[in-house]
Each structure stands twice: as C-alpha cells, then as structure tokens.
Amino acid sequence: MTDPARHHDADTHDDTGVEPDRGKTTGLARWQKVIGIIVLVLILVFVILQVTGVGGGLGDHVPGPPPGGH
C-alpha cells in the first residue's frame, strides 16, 4: 500500500520532497514571547530596586512625624 502523502506528491508532480512551510501551530507567538520577557525584566528590576533600597521604597510616600519632634 502506498503512503497517501507520497501518492499526493506524485499526482502534483512535485518530486522535490520539500513540503510547504505551514508554520507552528502550537506554542506562543514571537510577540508574546517578547512581551513576556520585557515584563519579567521590568519585574526583576523593580524587585532588585526595592530590596537594595536604591530606588526608594514604597514608604517614601507615607507622611512621617512632623519635623522638630516633641
């Protein structure tokens, strides 16, 4: 019995043996991967700045005690 794919190639006289590129049907698209990497890098930078204290902290925006003390 013949292979249906080979039989089809014989009917179209396409004997190059190269199938057309149909693209990936599974996985993420390239733009999704790029956006995901950018988001991960931004989160990583934010965490590093918070841990080291270089970028200030979330407490910088909270009012403290009035200057001059009691």
C-alpha positions in Angstrom: 0.0 0.0 0.0 1.3 3.4 -0.8 1.7 6.4 1.6 -1.1 8.9 0.9 1.3 11.8 1.2 3.7 10.4 -1.3 0.8 9.5 -3.6 -0.4 13.1 -3.4 3.0 14.4 -4.3 3.1 12.1 -7.3 -0.2 13.4 -8.5 1.0 17.0 -8.4 4.4 16.1 -10.0 6.1 17.7 -7.1 9.1 15.5 -6.7 11.3 17.9 -4.7 10.5 16.2 -1.5 10.1 19.5 0.3 6.8 20.2 1.9 5.4 23.8 2.2 6.1 25.6 5.4 2.9 25.6 7.3 4.3 27.4 10.4 4.0 26.3 14.0 0.5 25.5 15.3 1.5 25.2 18.9 3.3 27.4 21.4 3.4 31.1 21.8 3.8 33.6 19.1 7.1 35.6 18.8 5.4 38.9 20.0 4.0 37.1 23.1 7.5 35.8 24.0 9.0 39.3 23.6 6.3 41.0 25.7 6.7 38.2 28.4 10.5 38.7 28.5 10.1 42.5 28.8 7.6 42.2 31.7 9.8 39.7 33.5 12.8 42.0 33.2 10.8 45.0 34.5 9.5 43.0 37.5 13.1 41.8 38.2 14.4 45.4 38.1 11.6 46.6 40.4 12.3 43.8 42.9 16.1 44.5 42.9 15.5 48.2 43.4 13.1 47.5 46.3 15.4 45.0 48.0 18.5 47.2 47.7 16.8 50.4 48.6 18.3 52.3 45.6 15.0 53.2 44.0 13.5 54.4 47.2 10.8 52.4 49.0 7.1 52.3 49.0 7.3 54.0 52.4 8.8 57.1 50.9 5.3 58.4 50.1 3.9 57.9 53.5 3.9 61.0 55.7 6.1 60.7 58.8 6.1 62.5 62.0 6.3 66.3 61.8 9.8 67.8 61.8 11.2 69.1 65.1 9.9 66.4 67.4 8.1 67.0 70.7 
